């Protein structure tokens, strides 16, 4: 701030109007623009020449509809926004998108580019990515491709020629699936000699790899093998293929992976055993609808991955039975003492595993128990008495009642947020009593959990006011203190509110 007003004094009109921003340096005005949304910032650039200049030189993110005709405007557009470091090009797959020539000019026009996202640009091929990568963009660290017409050759050229590339996201690449060519650095079109092939492995320094909606798991075995020493996050979502064999390819390698997310993939105990042997530094494990995982795989994780901090398990199998039961989670709760967050969906846990979790994991702060009949009032009473460090608790679709809510309110001294969904045994009286007992506690409840009359829901309109939860006799000044914020997240409440408001307006007009 000590630079004075030199950067704004050169603009005409200073002091002649009521524009208070004329007394601000351009740097401060740029910080204000940085807190605005895209639409508001575009409107600000139309106010005056100074605002347009400040917006142009300070804008870091640019999102463009990447139809073919915009290619002609790239030189003037990027000359105006020369400081852009995040560029997103989005186009419908039914339209003609920007081509290879337009993509090849981006590194020259935007030398400070750090992140590039292409979505629906089907006219960009491997040749375009090869030309783009030959400029060796020095700061490019994140790439994302979704529904584009690129294959393995273009991706490998980016991995080799972009020295700062750390983050790669691949989504719905049909050409990559159709080619069936592994992402190997020994591709003959990129490298001609053996020495170049060996050296190019040094360029693969990925730290995050995200794969979604792809259908050939074996294509990524060479890429994972070459990035094993630097890769920290692996995310696989809705990608078919045998991921057990992919993870087993890392069996003899000690990787640096600290986070693995496997969502709706074909993976079983062999994959979990491979993770336990190759990822000793694992801290985050996310298993959602991993079809064949059982308690044996989780036991292997607990024996090797003692630094686990976050665990998310959605117990689901192709045949409708629960593949993961309490024994698998009990082994993790006993041996992984660093757990801070636990999310269990469909895992039938009881007081036995909760006792092990409370005893072995004193730093547990966040817990969610969903879709299980084994969590009732007894388990809620145990949570309230034993989990002193717990700050956030979510209970969804479990047979709890007012007794369980009361037990949590009397215990859990560090609790700041309680979320209850689809637990129909909870009534508004218990929520009101919790409000009177605990100050500054946020309780989020849906209409399926707290049974309310339709007229009350219409008046609340999606937000349960504390005054409506209190009995009429307690309408004193002390009861108006907002100890607890109770939120009702039901769309039905909003619909009822609109219906009642329409009926009231109609009756008033008739009168």
N, C-alpha and C positions, 0 to 999 in steps of 0.2 A: 504493500500500500504506500510505501515511501517514495514511489516514483512520481507522485504529483499528478497533474492533469495534462501532461504533455501529449499523451496519446490521443486525447479527445479534443484538444484545443484547435487542431487544424481543421475541424469540421465546421462549415458555415452554420450560422443561425444560433450560435451559443449565446444564451442569455436573453434571446428575444422572445422566447415562448415559455410555456410551463413544463417543458420536458426536463424532469429532474435527473434523467440519466446523462445529460450533458455534463454534469459535474462528476461523473464516474469515469475512471480510466477504462480503456477498452478491455483490459484484463478482467476487471470486475464484471463488466457487462457480459463477457464471454462465460464467466462462471454462472451468471444468472441464466443465460441461454442453455447452459448444460443441464440445468434442472428441469427443463421443459420437455414436454412430449414432442413427437415428430410433427404432429399437425400444428401445434401452437408455435413451434419454432419456424415452420414454413411461413406462417402468418407474420411472425415478427420480422422476417427478412424482407417483407413488402412494406414496412412502415416508412423507412427512409434509407438513404444511401449508407449512412454510418452503420445502421443495424445490419444491413445486407453485407457490408464489408466485414463486420465483426463475426457474423454468423458464418460467412464463407471461410474465414481463416481459422475458426475455432471448432468447426464441426468435425467430429471424429467418426461418426457412423452414418452410412448412406445406404438406403434401401431403394432399389430401382426395379421397375417392371421391365424385364429384360427381353422385350420384343425386338425384332431385327432392326426396325427403323431407329432405335435409340443408339445404334452403333455410330451413326454419323455425328451424334452429339457428344461422344465420349471426350474428344480433345477439349472442347470448350467447357464441358461439365466438370471434368477433373481438374482443369486449370483453375476454375473457380473454387472448388473444394479440394485444394491441394494438400490439406492436412488430414484427410480421411485415412483412418487406419483399419476400419471395419467396413467391408463392402459386401452387400447381399444382392444377388441378381436372381429374381424370381420370375418365372414365366409358366404359362399353362402348356401342358404337353400337346394340346391341340393346335397351338399357334407356332409360328416360326420364331425361334429365339435368336439371340445373338450367336454368331458363328465363331469359328476358330481364329479368324483374323482379329476380331474385336477382343477376344480373350488375350491374345498375344500382346496387345498394346497396353494392357492394364499395368504390368510391372513398370513400364516406362513412364506412364502418366501418373502413377501413384507409387512413388518410391518408398513411402512410409507405411505401406500396406502390411498389416499384421494378421488380419483374419479375412477369409474369403469364403462365402457360402453361395453355392449354385443349386438352384431348385427348378426342376422342369426344363432345363436347357438341353433339349434333346439334340440340338444341332451342333453342340460342342462334342468333339470326338477325341480320341487318343492323340491325334496329330496336333490338335490345339493345346492340349495339356503339355505335350512334349515341347512345343515352341514356347509356351508360357514358362516352363521350368528352366529352359536354357538361358533365360535372363538371370537366373539365380537370385530371386528376390531375397535380400539379406535379412529382413525382419519378419517374413511370413512364418507364423508359428501355428496357425489353426486353419484347417481346411474342412469343409463339409460339402458333400455331394448327395443330392436326393433326386431321384427320378431323372437322371441324366444319361446320355448315350455314351458313356465312357467304359473302358475295359481295363484289364490288368496292365497293359503296356503303358497307358497314361498315368495310372496310379504309381507304378514303379518309377517312372521318370520323375515324378514329383518327390518321391521319397529319396531319390538319389541327388537331385539337383537343388533341393531347398534345404540349406544347412540348418535353418532354425525351426524346422517343422517338428512340433511336439504333439499336436492334437489332430487326429484324423477321424472323421465320421462318414460312414458309407451307408446310404439308405436306398432301397428299391432300385438297384442298378441291374436292369434286365440284361444288358449286354454282358456284364461281368458274369452273371449266372449262365448265360447262353454259351459263352466262349468256353467255360470250364478250364481256363488257364490259371494255374496257381500264381499267387503274387510272389514270384521268385525273382531274385536279383540276377539270375543267370539267364534272363531272357536274351536271346541272340540279337534281337533288333536293337537293344540298348547297349550291349557290350560285345565287343569283338574278341577280346583277349582274356586269358585267364587271370592276369594280374588285375585288370579292371574289375573283374567279377569279385575278386577277393577284397579289393579296396572299397568297393561300393557297400559292403556290409557295415563299414564304419559310419556310413551316412544315416543308417536306420536308427534314429534316436527318439523314437516315439515314446511319449509318456502316457498318452491316453488314446485308446482305440475303441470306437463305438460302432457296432454292426447291427443294423435293423432291417428286417424284411428281406434277407438274403437267403439263398437256398442251396448253397454249396459250401458246407463247412470246411471241407478239406482244402479249399483254395487258400485259406489263411494260415495253414501250418508253417510254410516258409517264413511268412511275415512275423508270426509270433516267435519263431525260433531265432530270427535275427534281432528282434527287439526285446528279447527276454531280459537283458541286463538293465534296460532303461525303462521298460513299460511299468507303469504304476497303477493304471486303471483299465480294466477290461469290461466292456458292457456289450452283452449279446441279447437281443430282443427279437422274438418272433422270427428266428432264423433256423431253418430246417437243416437236417444233416446230423451225423453222429458226432456230437461234441465231446463225447468221451475220448474218441481217438485223437481229436485235436488237442485236448488237454494232456493226454498221455504222451504226446510228442515232447512235452516239456518235462517229462518225468525225471530225466537225468540232469536237469538244469536248475540251479537255484536262482530264481527270478527276484525282481524287486517289486513285484505286484503287491499293492496294499489294499486294493478294492476290486471285487469281482461281483458283477450283477448278471445273473442268468434268469431271463424272463421268458417263459413259454418256449422252452427249447427241449430237445431230446438229450437228456443227460441223466446219468444214474450214479451209483456208488463208485464205479471206476473213475469217473470224472472228479468226484469229491476226493478220492484217494490221491489222484494226480495233483489236485490243488494242495492238499495237505503236505505232499512231499516236495513240491516245487515252489510253494509260496509260504515260507516260514514267517514272513513279515506281514501276513494278511491281517487287516484291521476292519474291513467292511465286507460282509458277505450277504448278498441279496439273492434268495432263491424263491422264485415265484413260478409255480406251475412247472417245475422241473420234474418231468414225468416219472422218472424211475429212482429218485433219491429215497433212501431209507435211513433208519437209525444207524446202520453200520457206517454209512458215509459220514454222518455227522460225528460219530465217535472218532473217525480218523481225523476230522478237522479239529476236534477238541484236543487230540493228542499232540498235534504239531503246531497249530496256530494259537499259541497262548496269548498273543497280543490283540486278539479280536476285541473291537470296541463296539461295533454295530452289527446286529444280527436281524435279518428280516426273512421269515419263512412263511410261505403260503403253501400249506400242505394240500396238494391236489395231485390226483393221478388220473390216467386215462380211463381206468376202469371204475372210477367213482369211489374207491376206497381210500382211506387215509394211509399213505405210505410212511409218513413220519409221525411217530407217536412220542409219548412222554420220555421214553428211555433215551432217545437221541438228544433231545433238548437237555435232559438231566446231566448227560455227560459234558455238554458245553457249559452249563451253569456251574458245574463243580470245578472245572479246570480252567476256565477263561475268566480270571478275576478282574480283567480290565473292562468288562462290558459296561457301556454307558447307555445304550439304547437297544431295546428288544421289541420286536414286532412279531407276533405269532398269530397266524390266521389258520384256523382249523386244526390246531395242535391241541390235543386233549390233555392239558396240564392240570395238576392238582396241587394241594398244599405241599406235597413232597418236593416237587421241583421248585415251587416258590420258596420253600425253606432253604434249599440249596442255593438258589439265586440270591436271596437276601443275605445268607451267610458268606458266600464266596465273592460277591460283587458289591462291595460297600459304596461304590461310586455310581451305581445305576441311577440315572436321572429321568429317562423317558421309557415308558412301557405301554404297549398296546396289545390287548387280548381281544380277538375277534372270532366270531363264528364257531364257538365251541360250547357244548352243553355242560362241560365239566367245571366251568367258572361260575360260581354262584355266590351267595352271601357269605358262606364260610371262607371262600378264597378272598373275598373283598375285606373281610375282617382281618385276615392274616396280612394282607397288603397294608392295611391301615396301621397295624401294630408293629410291623417289622421293617418297612421300607421308609426309613427316616430321610434319606437323601433324594427321594423321588420328587420331581418337579412337574412332570406332565404324565397324565394317565388317561388312556382311551379305552373304553369298554364298548364293544359293538356286538349286538346280536347275541347276548349272553343272558341266562336266566337269573338276573339279579333283581332285587327289590329295594324298598326303602331302607331295609336293614343294612344292606351293603353300602348304600350311599351314606348312611349315618356313620358306619364304621370308618369309612374313608375320611369323613369330615372330622371325626374325633382323633384320627391318627394322621400320618403323613404330614409332619410339621413343615416340610419344605415345599409342599404342593402349591403350584401357582395356577394350574389349569387342569380341569376335569372335563372330559368329553364323553358323552353318553349317547349312543345311537342304537335305535331299534331294540331297546330293552323295555318292554311294555309293563314291567312290574314297578317302574319308578313313577311316582306321583308328584304333583306340584307341591304338596305339603312338605315332602322330604327336601325338595329343593329350597323351599323357603326357610326351613329349619337350618339347612346348611348355610344359607345366606346370613342368618342371624348369628351363627357360630363362628364363621370364618370371614375375615376381612380381606379385600383385594384378591379374592379367588374368582377366577373366570370359570363359569360352568356353561358348557355348550351342550344343548339338548335339542333333539329333533322332536317332531310331533309324534313319531312312533314310540318315543320313550316316555314322554310326559303327556298323559291323556288329558286333553283340555276340551271344554265345550266349544262348539263351533262359533258361538257369538264372541267368546273371549279371543279365539284365534283371529276372527275377523277384525276385532279392535286392535289386536297387537300387530297384525300385518307382518309377521315374520320375526318380530322382536318381542320377547316376553319381558315386560317391564317389571321391575321388582315390586312396585306398588300393587300390581295385579296378583302377584303371588302371595302377598301377605293377607292374613285374615282381616276382616273389617274392624275388629276390636283393637287391632294393633296399629291403628293409623295415627300414631303419635310422632313427635319429631324424631325420636330415636330410631324408629323404623324406616325413616326416609333416608337414612345413611346408606349409600350405595356400597355395601360390603361385597356383593357378588354381582357380576354381569352375567345374566342368563340369556343365551342366544338360541333362538329356534331357527334351524336351517331348513325348514320345510317349504317347498314350493307351493304346497297346498295352502299354507297360511297366506301367502301372497295372493293366491287366486281368490281365497275367501274374502280377503280384504277388498280387492277390486270389485267383487260382486256386491258386498255390503255397501261400499261407497256409491256404486251405481244405483242401488235400490234407494238409498237415502236421498240422493239428488233427485231421483224420479219422484219420490213422495213430496219433497219440498217444492218441486215445480208444480205438482198438482194442487198443493195447498194454496 
